[in-house]
């Protein structure tokens, strides 16, 4: 079921989501200071291509909190709002609810990317 969900996800929104993360990563990597932010974006671009069967564990400490605050100011709010809007549109239909839930998962990740760990579910 995960494979079918991921293939449909890729076709109906995952590619655009991954492109948002990739564009953010490229923009962050322009400066040396932004490279850690860019690397996080590239890691989550991979997640946004195939999100079914993966969970995100949030944690981190003070450094992650500071990095998340900087992230939210520059890219986080826009990306979170975009994911929320698309997720809400998907949830208008019963068939689209699983896709909407994945977009909501990525919206939360858009606000708190630092200290987040992606893990496979069984």
C-alpha positions as CSV (number, residue, x, y, z in Angstrom):
1,X,0.0,0.0,0.0
2,X,2.9,2.3,0.7
3,X,4.2,1.9,-2.8
4,X,0.9,2.7,-4.4
5,X,0.5,5.7,-2.1
6,X,4.0,7.0,-2.9
7,X,3.5,6.6,-6.6
8,X,0.2,8.5,-6.6
9,X,1.7,11.1,-4.2
10,X,4.6,11.7,-6.6
11,X,2.1,12.3,-9.5
12,X,-0.4,14.4,-7.6
13,X,1.7,16.8,-5.5
14,X,4.9,15.3,-4.3
15,X,7.0,16.5,-7.2
16,X,5.9,20.1,-6.6
17,X,6.6,19.8,-2.9
18,X,10.0,18.4,-3.5
19,X,10.8,21.2,-5.9
20,X,9.9,23.7,-3.2
21,X,12.3,22.1,-0.8
22,X,15.0,21.9,-3.5
23,X,14.6,25.6,-4.4
24,X,14.8,26.5,-0.8
25,X,18.0,24.4,-0.4
26,X,19.7,26.0,-3.4
27,X,18.9,29.5,-2.2
28,X,20.2,28.7,1.3
29,X,23.4,27.1,-0.1
30,X,24.3,30.4,-1.9
31,X,26.0,31.6,1.3
32,X,28.4,29.7,3.5
33,X,26.3,30.5,6.6
34,X,23.2,29.0,5.0
35,X,24.7,25.6,4.0
36,X,23.3,23.8,7.1
37,X,19.8,25.1,6.2
38,X,20.3,24.0,2.6
39,X,21.3,20.5,3.6
40,X,18.2,20.1,5.7
41,X,16.1,21.2,2.7
42,X,17.7,18.6,0.5
43,X,17.0,15.9,3.1
44,X,13.4,16.9,3.3
45,X,13.0,17.1,-0.4
46,X,13.7,13.4,-0.5
47,X,11.1,12.9,2.2
48,X,8.5,14.9,0.3
49,X,9.0,12.7,-2.8
50,X,8.0,9.5,-0.9
51,X,6.3,10.4,2.4
52,X,4.1,7.3,2.9
53,X,5.7,4.8,5.3
54,X,7.8,7.5,7.1
55,X,7.3,9.3,10.3
56,X,9.0,12.4,11.7
57,X,10.3,12.6,15.3
58,X,10.8,16.0,16.6
59,X,13.5,16.8,19.2
60,X,16.6,18.9,19.5
61,X,17.8,21.4,21.9
62,X,18.6,25.1,22.0
63,X,20.6,25.2,18.8
64,X,17.8,23.5,16.9
65,X,15.3,26.0,18.4
66,X,17.4,29.0,17.3
67,X,17.9,27.5,13.8
68,X,14.2,26.9,13.5
69,X,13.4,30.5,14.5
70,X,15.8,31.8,11.7
71,X,14.2,29.3,9.3
72,X,10.6,30.4,10.1
73,X,11.5,34.0,9.4
74,X,12.9,33.4,5.9
75,X,11.2,30.3,4.5
76,X,9.1,28.4,7.0
77,X,5.9,30.3,7.1
78,X,5.5,30.5,3.3
79,X,6.2,26.8,2.9
80,X,3.9,25.8,5.8
81,X,1.0,27.9,4.4
82,X,1.5,26.3,1.0
83,X,1.4,22.8,2.4
84,X,-1.6,23.6,4.6
85,X,-3.6,25.1,1.7
86,X,-2.9,22.1,-0.6
87,X,-3.6,19.7,2.3
88,X,-6.9,21.3,3.0
89,X,-7.8,21.1,-0.7
90,X,-7.0,17.4,-0.7
91,X,-9.1,16.8,2.4
92,X,-12.2,18.1,0.6
93,X,-12.7,14.6,-0.8
94,X,-12.6,11.3,1.1
95,X,-10.2,9.8,-1.3
96,X,-7.8,12.7,-0.9
97,X,-7.6,12.5,2.9
98,X,-4.4,10.4,3.0
99,X,-2.7,12.9,0.7
100,X,-4.0,15.8,2.9
101,X,-2.5,14.2,6.0
102,X,0.9,13.9,4.3
103,X,0.7,17.6,3.3
104,X,-0.1,18.4,7.0
105,X,2.9,16.4,8.1
106,X,5.1,18.4,5.7
107,X,3.5,21.6,6.9
108,X,4.6,20.9,10.5
109,X,8.0,20.0,9.2
110,X,8.2,23.3,7.3
111,X,8.0,25.1,10.6
112,X,10.4,22.9,12.6
113,X,12.9,21.3,10.3
114,X,15.9,21.3,12.7
115,X,15.9,18.6,15.3
116,X,13.6,16.5,13.1
117,X,14.5,12.9,12.3
118,X,12.8,10.9,9.6
119,X,12.3,7.2,10.3
120,X,10.6,4.4,8.5
121,X,7.4,2.9,9.8
122,X,6.6,-0.8,9.7
